[in-house]
Amino acid sequence: MGKALICPANWGLGHATRDIPLIRHLLAKGHEVHIGATGAAKALLAKEFPGCPMHELVGYDARYSRSRFFIPTFLARTPRIIKSFADEHREVERLTAKHSYDLIIGDGRYGACSAKAPSIIISHQIRLVFPYLRPVERLTQLFNWSYFKRFAHIVVPDNDPETGPALAGRLAWTSVRPMRDKLHYMGILSSIRKSPKKEDIDYLVVLSGPEPQRTLLERIIRKQVGGLSGRRVVLLARPDTDIHEETGDLLIRSHTPRAEMVDYMNRAKFIITRSGYTTVMELAEIGKTRALMTPTPGQTEQTYLSSYYEGKRWYHNVDQYALDIVRDIEESKGYTGFPEMPKTEENVTRAYAEIFARYLE
């Protein structure tokens, strides 16, 4: 059977976690899977797949802004990021020459391709979103195409906007015709699963994101969560600490293993969370229709997605500095959640048959 190299980007853990069901499917089909990653993404996948050879790839120097002003920070780092693409490409070429891969799959990694093997990129960001600078988005499409054209396919973890609800909105659509011809919409891709749990948690708050915004939101939540009644769980996303505060029906924890996080999400009647795309797909996967989104200030993708869902009346969103938790939860009751859609297992099976199998079987 075929041999594949899968390379998730290290922008948080979202790319690595969403690749888990794809890796599992390839292994179940009898293929040999190597993983190229770095940092926390590499550590997570090494623990999940101890039998897969692991290779160190260069990380992207794409730190998020510590303020609302993400765009200037991102643009200032662009030369370093482009250099990372080139370094990554050289390393992937070296690994391909050594291991003779039949297929290379890069998730959000622009340089994870080779002239020696067919290459596929997974991305929900066909363009970057710049609020109030829509003409600039055209340039970001052209920038992406300058790298994406080296890949045989662009696999989008979203529904086809012509046939189903598109969770990524205009992020996953392009006006560049050659790039559009390479797009393959596979549907949502998530490592969590819906389980028949009793919904015994009234409110689950999941904090995430870069500092100091995560801490600022934590302070806001701590002041307001007491105004809610019922069982409440607040997860702080602070793995460096050991916080376990339990007072009556309120539990505050610094960090939980991923299995416990999935358990909490399945048990929650209502979820308060950021609007990162991996989180969005998790809500769709487990069918949670009641949630409130607070995008990380300065992260244009999250701001766009939460506003897009607001316009669709799928989920209510509010700026963290304007959050009134009791009022906004009440406001959220008029929203429907995502429409029903095919889930990850079906999507991975179909994408394998339509795209990946031709290179590996």
C-alpha positions in Angstrom: 0.0 0.0 0.0 1.0 3.6 -0.4 3.1 5.8 1.9 2.0 9.3 2.8 3.6 12.3 4.6 1.1 14.5 6.5 2.3 17.9 7.6 0.0 20.1 9.8 0.8 23.8 10.4 1.7 24.8 13.9 -0.7 27.8 14.2 -2.2 26.4 17.4 -3.4 22.9 17.5 -6.4 23.2 15.2 -4.6 21.9 12.1 -3.2 18.9 13.9 -6.4 17.9 15.7 -8.5 18.1 12.5 -6.0 15.8 10.7 -6.5 13.0 13.2 -9.5 11.4 11.5 -7.7 11.6 8.1 -4.6 9.9 9.6 -6.8 7.2 11.2 -8.5 6.5 7.9 -5.3 6.2 6.0 -3.9 3.8 8.6 -7.1 1.8 8.6 -6.7 1.4 4.8 -3.2 -0.1 5.4 -1.1 2.8 4.3 2.1 3.9 6.0 1.8 7.4 7.4 4.7 9.7 8.3 4.0 13.0 10.2 6.0 16.2 9.7 5.3 18.8 12.4 6.8 20.8 15.2 6.1 22.0 18.7 2.8 21.2 20.4 1.3 19.9 17.1 4.1 17.3 16.8 3.8 16.3 20.5 0.0 15.8 20.2 0.2 13.6 17.1 3.1 11.6 18.4 1.0 10.7 21.4 -2.0 10.0 19.3 -0.1 7.9 16.7 3.0 6.4 18.5 3.5 4.0 15.6 3.9 6.7 12.9 7.4 8.0 12.1 7.7 11.7 13.2 9.8 14.3 11.4 10.7 17.8 12.6 9.6 20.6 10.2 10.3 24.3 10.6 7.6 26.3 12.4 6.0 29.4 11.1 6.8 32.6 12.9 3.2 33.8 12.8 2.6 34.9 16.4 -0.7 36.7 16.9 -0.8 40.3 18.0 -1.1 41.1 21.7 -3.6 43.9 20.8 -6.5 44.5 18.5 -4.1 45.4 15.7 -3.4 42.1 14.1 -2.8 43.2 10.5 0.4 45.4 11.1 1.9 42.6 13.2 1.1 40.0 10.6 2.5 42.0 7.7 5.7 42.8 9.6 6.3 39.1 10.0 5.5 38.2 6.4 9.1 38.0 5.2 9.9 35.5 8.0 6.9 33.4 7.2 7.8 33.3 3.5 11.3 32.2 4.5 9.7 29.4 6.5 7.8 28.3 3.4 11.1 27.9 1.6 12.8 26.1 4.5 9.9 23.8 4.8 9.9 23.0 1.1 13.6 22.1 1.2 13.0 19.7 4.1 10.0 18.1 2.5 12.0 17.5 -0.7 14.8 15.9 1.4 12.3 13.7 3.3 10.6 12.7 0.0 13.9 11.7 -1.6 14.8 9.6 1.5 11.4 7.9 2.1 9.9 7.8 -1.4 6.4 9.1 -0.5 3.5 8.4 -2.8 1.6 11.4 -1.5 2.3 14.5 0.5 -0.5 16.3 2.4 0.1 19.7 3.9 -2.5 21.2 6.2 -2.0 24.9 6.1 1.6 24.4 5.1 2.4 26.3 1.9 5.8 24.7 1.4 4.7 21.0 2.1 5.0 19.9 -1.5 7.5 18.1 -3.7 8.4 17.7 -7.4 9.0 14.0 -6.6 5.5 13.2 -5.4 1.9 14.4 -5.8 1.0 17.0 -3.2 -2.3 18.1 -1.7 -2.9 21.1 0.5 -5.8 21.3 3.0 -6.9 24.8 3.7 -10.1 26.7 4.6 -8.4 30.0 4.0 -8.3 30.5 0.2 -8.1 34.2 1.0 -7.3 36.3 4.0 -10.0 38.6 5.4 -9.2 42.3 5.9 -12.0 44.3 7.4 -12.6 47.6 5.6 -9.9 46.6 3.0 -11.9 44.3 0.7 -9.7 45.1 -2.4 -6.7 43.7 -0.5 -8.4 40.3 -0.3 -7.9 39.9 -4.1 -4.2 40.3 -3.5 -4.2 37.6 -0.8 -5.9 35.2 -3.2 -3.2 35.8 -5.8 -0.5 35.4 -3.0 -2.1 32.0 -2.1 -2.3 30.9 -5.7 1.4 31.6 -6.2 1.9 28.7 -3.7 -1.2 26.6 -4.2 -0.6 26.1 -7.9 2.2 23.7 -7.0 -0.4 21.3 -5.4 -2.5 18.8 -7.4 -5.6 19.6 -5.3 -6.8 22.2 -2.7 -8.9 20.3 -0.2 -11.3 22.6 1.7 -12.6 21.3 5.1 -16.0 22.9 4.4 -19.2 22.2 2.5 -19.5 23.2 -1.1 -21.1 26.7 -1.0 -23.2 25.7 -4.0 -24.8 22.7 -2.4 -24.6 23.1 1.4 -24.1 25.6 4.2 -20.5 27.0 3.9 -19.1 27.5 7.4 -16.0 29.4 6.2 -18.0 31.9 4.1 -15.9 33.8 1.6 -12.7 32.6 3.3 -13.1 29.4 1.2 -14.1 30.9 -2.1 -11.9 32.5 -4.8 -12.4 34.5 -7.9 -9.1 33.2 -9.3 -10.4 30.7 -11.9 -7.3 28.4 -12.0 -7.4 28.1 -8.3 -11.2 27.4 -8.3 -10.6 24.5 -10.7 -8.4 22.8 -8.1 -10.8 23.2 -5.1 -12.4 20.1 -3.6 -14.8 20.7 -0.8 -14.7 17.7 1.5 -17.0 18.9 4.3 -16.3 19.4 7.9 -13.2 17.7 9.5 -13.1 17.3 13.2 -11.5 14.9 15.7 -14.3 15.0 18.2 -17.5 12.9 18.0 -21.0 13.3 19.2 -21.9 10.9 22.1 -25.2 10.2 23.7 -24.4 12.0 27.0 -26.9 13.5 29.3 -26.8 17.3 29.0 -26.2 18.0 32.7 -24.0 21.1 32.3 -26.1 24.2 31.8 -23.2 26.5 30.6 -19.7 25.6 29.4 -17.2 28.4 28.9 -14.1 27.5 26.9 -11.4 30.2 26.9 -8.6 30.2 24.4 -6.4 32.4 22.3 -3.2 34.4 22.8 -2.3 36.5 25.8 -3.2 39.0 27.1 -6.7 38.7 25.4 -7.3 35.3 27.0 -6.6 36.7 30.5 -8.7 39.7 29.8 -11.7 37.5 28.8 -11.1 35.3 31.9 -11.5 38.4 34.1 -14.7 39.4 32.4 -16.1 35.8 32.7 -15.2 35.5 36.3 -17.0 38.7 37.2 -20.2 37.7 35.2 -20.5 33.9 35.5 -22.0 34.2 38.9 -25.1 35.8 37.4 -26.0 32.5 35.7 -27.9 29.8 37.4 -27.4 26.1 37.1 -24.3 23.9 36.6 -21.5 26.0 35.1 -18.0 24.8 34.0 -15.3 27.3 33.0 -12.1 26.0 31.2 -9.3 28.5 31.3 -6.9 27.0 28.7 -3.9 27.4 31.1 -2.0 24.1 30.9 0.9 25.7 32.8 -1.1 26.0 36.0 -3.2 23.7 38.2 -6.4 25.4 39.0 -9.4 23.5 40.3 -12.0 25.8 42.0 -15.4 24.3 42.8 -18.1 26.4 44.6 -21.6 25.0 44.6 -22.6 24.6 40.9 -19.6 26.4 39.5 -16.4 24.5 38.5 -13.3 26.4 37.2 -10.4 24.4 35.8 -7.2 25.6 34.3 -6.9 22.8 31.8 -8.4 19.4 30.8 -7.2 16.6 28.7 -8.8 16.6 25.3 -11.0 13.6 26.1 -12.5 15.4 29.0 -13.0 18.5 26.9 -15.0 16.5 24.4 -17.0 15.0 27.3 -17.8 18.5 28.6 -18.8 19.7 25.1 -21.2 16.8 24.6 -22.7 17.3 28.1 -23.2 21.1 27.7 -26.6 22.6 27.0 -25.0 26.0 26.1 -21.4 26.8 25.1 -19.5 30.1 25.2 -16.4 30.0 23.1 -14.1 31.8 20.6 -14.9 31.5 16.9 -11.8 29.8 15.6 -12.5 27.5 12.6 -11.6 24.3 14.4 -14.1 25.1 17.2 -16.7 26.0 14.6 -16.3 22.6 13.0 -16.6 20.9 16.4 -19.9 22.6 17.1 -21.1 21.4 13.7 -19.9 17.9 14.3 -21.7 17.4 17.6 -24.7 19.4 16.5 -24.7 22.0 19.3 -27.3 24.6 18.3 -26.9 26.9 21.3 -23.7 28.8 21.7 -22.4 32.4 22.1 -19.2 33.4 20.3 -16.6 36.0 21.5 -14.0 36.4 18.8 -10.4 37.1 19.8 -9.8 40.9 19.4 -7.5 41.6 16.4 -7.9 38.1 14.8 -9.7 39.0 11.6 -10.7 35.5 10.7 -12.6 35.0 14.0 -14.2 38.4 13.7 -15.3 37.7 10.2 -16.7 34.2 11.0 -18.6 35.3 14.0 -20.1 38.2 12.1 -21.0 35.9 9.2 -22.8 33.5 11.6 -24.6 36.5 13.1 -25.9 37.5 9.7 -27.1 33.9 9.0 -28.8 33.8 12.4 -26.8 30.7 13.3 -25.0 32.0 16.4 -25.0 35.3 18.3 -21.6 37.0 18.7 -20.4 39.8 20.9 -17.1 41.6 21.4 -15.5 40.5 24.6 -15.4 44.1 25.9 -19.2 44.4 25.4 -20.1 41.1 26.9 -23.0 41.0 29.2 -23.3 37.2 29.7 -26.8 37.1 31.0 -28.2 39.4 28.4 -26.3 37.9 25.5 -27.2 34.3 26.4 -30.9 35.4 26.4 -30.3 37.1 23.0 -28.8 33.8 21.7 -32.0 31.9 22.2 -33.3 33.4 18.9 -30.6 31.7 16.8 -30.8 28.3 15.1 -27.2 26.9 15.2 -25.7 25.3 12.1 -28.0 23.5 9.7 -27.7 19.7 9.6 -24.8 18.5 7.4 -22.6 15.4 6.7 -20.3 14.6 9.5 -16.5 13.9 9.5 -16.6 10.1 9.1 -18.7 10.3 6.0 -16.7 13.2 4.6 -13.3 11.5 5.1 -14.5 8.3 3.5 -15.8 10.2 0.5 -12.7 12.4 0.2 -10.5 9.3 0.4 -12.4 7.6 -2.5 -12.5 10.8 -4.6 -9.0 12.3 -4.0 -6.5 10.4 -1.9 -7.0 6.8 -3.0 -5.8 7.5 -6.6 -2.3 8.3 -5.3 -2.1 5.6 -2.6 -3.7 2.5 -4.0 
